[in-house]
Amino acid sequence: MIEPHGGKLIRRVADEKLKEEAEELERIEIDRERALDIENIGLGIYSPLEGFMCSSDFEGVLWEGRLESGLSFTIPIVLDAELREGESYALTHKSTIIGVIEVEDVFSYDKKEYARCVFGTEDINHPGVRRVMEFGEKLSGGKIWFVKTADSRFDDRYYPPEVSREIFRKWNCVVAFQTRNAPHLGHEYVQKTALMAVEAHTGKEAGLFINPVIGRKKRGDFRDEVILAAYETLIENYYRKDKTLLGIWKTEMRYAGPREAVFHAIVRQNFGATHFIVGRDHAGVGSYYGPYDAHEMLREHDDLKIKPLFFREFHCCDKCGIVSKSICPHSASDFSGTYVRNCLVNNHPCEFIRDEVLEAVRKFDNPFVGEAEV
């Protein structure tokens, strides 16, 4: 079994005594995204983090993509609240206690600097930048204890690391796939190709871990329930169920491109995956990042135990079928998310999606995230 990032799977879950004590603490209301961060820290998904970042880790992540310890970590996990150092607080979402923080550090930061370092831009049109600009003026860091989930939707598809790692023991290798989309033929081809490649290279049996992000996304992305329904349909009809696990990760998309690709790899290592698929413009948005910037950044962070599997662009050729552009001599159609979306909106047939998946998606009146939900 691959070791977690940093060598130890963190677990910070409150016992009954702490839950009782939390009822007497001063309460601080937080948003759903910070509440999910608490769960991800508490259950080890963000190992080696034990809490929200203090200034030393925060600065290291911004400028070097590493924690103070030197371990790779590329996305700040922070609490934008001005609390009192040395105090403990009950962190609540919709008045329910989600966790407890023991505050060690309260510090100022530069939002534009945060945006430039993490997203490579200060452009407010970037959804990640816009989120940072909405943060408070101070950050509070310190260890947390997880009390209760802020989102129990789709829990039948939720396998925290202590569970996923036990499931993965039946396979020698695990290929993880990150997604925020309903699957088209290009996704299916990449997943199956990666699985075959790992088995051919290692000579061992491999399983596929399809791990969609369930949480806040930008306008126009697929809704959580649509992504899961589409993948459940695809797996039912076209995948070996004994070699496939569909399991969610509860978090927000940050659209940080190459930095988020490294973060995604860390998380999948903590879940227990041995290999991680990284395609074109991983976690990107608009034209903020180069198509293969994520490949380059992952090469720089070689302290990760998980092995990235780099894929370039695929297209659909009438003569060759689905194939990499690097080996196909013909001109062919790219797998365009915009094209797929337009087909769904206008109720047109779509040659890039399995018929069964298309039918599953069209059962939803509106499969896409709206402006009011962002």
Backbone hydrogen bonds, N-H to C=O, Kabsch-Sander energy under -0.5 kcal/mol:
donor,donor_aa,acceptor,acceptor_aa,energy
7,G,4,P,-2.6
10,I,8,K,-0.7
12,R,42,G,-2.6
14,A,146,F,-2.8
19,K,15,D,-2.2
20,E,16,E,-2.0
21,E,17,K,-2.3
22,A,18,L,-2.4
23,E,19,K,-0.8
23,E,20,E,-0.7
24,E,21,E,-1.5
25,L,22,A,-1.1
28,I,90,A,-2.6
30,I,92,T,-3.3
35,A,31,D,-1.9
36,L,32,R,-2.3
37,D,33,E,-1.7
38,I,34,R,-1.8
39,E,35,A,-1.6
40,N,36,L,-2.6
41,I,37,D,-2.5
42,G,38,I,-2.9
43,L,39,E,-2.2
44,G,41,I,-1.4
45,I,40,N,-1.3
46,Y,40,N,-1.7
47,S,44,G,-1.5
49,L,46,Y,-2.4
52,F,142,G,-1.6
53,M,77,I,-2.7
58,F,54,C,-2.7
59,E,55,S,-2.8
60,G,56,S,-1.8
61,V,57,D,-2.6
62,L,58,F,-2.3
63,W,59,E,-2.4
64,E,60,G,-2.4
65,G,60,G,-1.0
65,G,61,V,-0.8
66,R,60,G,-1.5
67,L,71,L,-3.0
70,G,67,L,-2.1
73,F,65,G,-2.4
78,V,76,P,-0.7
80,D,78,V,-0.6
81,A,79,L,-1.7
83,L,81,A,-1.1
86,G,103,V,-2.5
87,E,84,R,-1.8
89,Y,101,I,-2.0
90,A,26,E,-2.5
91,L,89,Y,-0.6
91,L,99,G,-3.2
92,T,28,I,-2.7
92,T,90,A,-0.6
93,H,96,T,-2.4
96,T,93,H,-1.6
98,I,91,L,-3.1
99,G,91,L,-1.7
100,V,145,W,-2.2
101,I,89,Y,-2.1
102,E,143,K,-2.8
103,V,87,E,-2.5
103,V,101,I,-0.7
104,E,141,G,-3.1
105,D,141,G,-1.8
107,F,139,L,-2.6
109,Y,137,E,-0.6
111,K,109,Y,-0.6
114,Y,110,D,-2.5
115,A,111,K,-2.5
116,R,112,K,-2.6
117,C,113,E,-2.5
118,V,114,Y,-2.4
119,F,115,A,-2.6
120,G,115,A,-0.8
120,G,116,R,-1.0
121,T,115,A,-0.9
126,H,123,D,-1.9
130,R,126,H,-2.6
131,R,127,P,-1.6
132,V,128,G,-2.0
133,M,129,V,-2.4
134,E,130,R,-0.7
134,E,131,R,-0.9
135,F,132,V,-1.6
139,L,107,F,-2.6
140,S,79,L,-2.6
141,G,105,D,-3.4
142,G,52,F,-1.8
143,K,102,E,-0.6
144,I,50,E,-2.2
145,W,100,V,-2.2
146,F,12,R,-2.9
147,V,98,I,-3.3
148,K,98,I,-1.5
155,D,152,S,-1.3
157,R,154,F,-2.4
158,Y,155,D,-1.5
159,Y,157,R,-0.6
159,Y,248,I,-0.5
163,V,160,P,-1.8
164,S,160,P,-2.9
165,R,161,P,-2.5
167,I,163,V,-2.1
168,F,164,S,-2.6
169,R,166,E,-1.0
170,K,167,I,-1.4
171,W,168,F,-1.8
172,N,205,E,-1.5
173,C,205,E,-1.5
175,V,207,G,-3.0
176,A,174,V,-0.6
176,A,275,H,-2.9
177,F,209,F,-2.6
179,T,211,N,-0.7
185,L,352,F,-3.2
188,E,184,H,-2.0
189,Y,185,L,-2.5
190,V,186,G,-2.3
191,Q,187,H,-2.5
192,K,188,E,-2.3
193,T,189,Y,-2.5
194,A,190,V,-2.6
195,L,191,Q,-2.1
196,M,192,K,-2.3
197,A,193,T,-2.6
198,V,194,A,-2.5
199,E,195,L,-2.0
200,A,196,M,-2.5
201,H,197,A,-2.5
202,T,198,V,-2.7
203,G,199,E,-2.1
207,G,173,C,-2.4
208,L,243,K,-3.1
209,F,175,V,-3.2
210,I,208,L,-0.7
210,I,245,L,-2.3
211,N,177,F,-2.8
211,N,209,F,-0.7
213,V,179,T,-2.4
214,I,249,W,-2.8
215,G,213,V,-0.6
220,G,369,V,-2.3
221,D,218,K,-1.9
222,F,180,R,-0.6
223,R,367,P,-2.7
227,I,223,R,-2.1
228,L,224,D,-2.1
229,A,225,E,-2.0
230,A,226,V,-2.6
231,Y,227,I,-2.3
232,E,228,L,-2.6
233,T,229,A,-1.9
234,L,230,A,-2.2
235,I,231,Y,-2.9
236,E,232,E,-2.0
237,N,233,T,-1.5
238,Y,234,L,-2.7
239,Y,235,I,-1.4
241,K,239,Y,-0.7
243,K,240,R,-1.5
244,T,241,K,-0.8
245,L,208,L,-2.9
247,G,210,I,-2.3
247,G,245,L,-0.7
248,I,157,R,-3.0
249,W,212,P,-2.1
251,T,214,I,-1.1
251,T,249,W,-0.9
253,M,216,R,-2.6
257,G,283,A,-2.1
259,R,256,A,-1.4
261,A,257,G,-1.9
262,V,258,P,-1.6
263,F,259,R,-2.0
264,H,260,E,-3.0
265,A,261,A,-1.9
266,I,262,V,-2.3
267,V,263,F,-2.3
268,R,264,H,-2.2
269,Q,265,A,-2.1
270,N,266,I,-2.0
271,F,267,V,-1.9
272,G,268,R,-1.0
273,A,268,R,-2.6
274,T,174,V,-1.6
275,H,174,V,-2.6
276,F,307,K,-2.3
277,I,176,A,-2.4
278,V,309,L,-2.7
281,D,291,P,-3.5
282,H,279,G,-0.7
284,G,281,D,-2.0
288,Y,285,V,-1.5
293,D,290,G,-1.3
296,E,292,Y,-1.5
297,M,293,D,-2.3
298,L,294,A,-2.2
299,R,295,H,-1.5
300,E,296,E,-1.1
301,H,297,M,-1.0
302,D,300,E,-1.1
304,L,301,H,-1.0
307,K,274,T,-2.7
309,L,276,F,-3.4
310,F,308,P,-0.6
311,F,278,V,-2.6
315,H,323,V,-2.4
316,C,333,S,-3.0
317,C,315,H,-0.7
317,C,321,G,-3.1
321,G,317,C,-2.2
323,V,315,H,-2.3
323,V,321,G,-0.5
325,K,313,E,-2.0
327,I,324,S,-1.4
328,C,324,S,-1.1
333,S,316,C,-1.8
335,F,314,F,-0.8
336,S,334,D,-1.4
337,G,335,F,-0.6
340,V,336,S,-2.3
341,R,337,G,-2.5
342,N,338,T,-2.4
343,C,339,Y,-2.2
344,L,340,V,-2.0
345,V,341,R,-2.7
346,N,342,N,-2.5
347,N,344,L,-0.7
348,H,343,C,-2.6
353,I,350,C,-1.3
358,L,354,R,-2.6
359,E,355,D,-2.3
360,A,356,E,-1.9
361,V,357,V,-2.4
362,R,358,L,-2.1
363,K,359,E,-0.5
363,K,360,A,-0.8
364,F,361,V,-1.7
369,V,221,D,-3.1
373,E,370,G,-1.2
374,V,371,E,-1.3
